[in-house]
Amino acid sequence: MSDSFLIVCKNGYLAGLRPFDTNITATDFYKRLVFSINQYSLFEFIGYLMESQYYINLWAAFFILDKFQPDINEKLIGMNDKKSIVEDCIETVDRYAVHFSELSQKENYVKWMSEVKFRYSIPPIL
């Protein structure tokens, strides 16, 4: 399992695997993503937020919030020094949410985002 994060994202995209799909965490694809991510520090990994093909920035935002859990005040040094990593990641995931087609995918997104916002004491949008 030595695939790079970029290659794993591309292969998942081409196979039709989407973030927040039901049972995505049980797939070999997801396990490969996690394996590849474990090779990075947060500051090495945030560069993937600039990659928009194959859901790379979406997966990066998801894992930054879920795995790395940066402090809410940490900035995107070198990318946008005025914006927090958390803010950028939430905006990235929200931008893609309008394209989620399956009801279960939308429900999984809403549940996950509610948990993220609760963790960071960000009020939910009603």
PyMOL commands that set and color helices and strands:
alter all, ss='L'
color gray80, all
select helices_A, chain A and resi 5-14+24-26+28-37+42-50+53-68+85-97+103-119
alter helices_A, ss='H'
color red, helices_A
select strands_A, chain A and resi 75-76+80-84
alter strands_A, ss='S'
color yellow, strands_A
deselect
rebuild
show_as cartoon
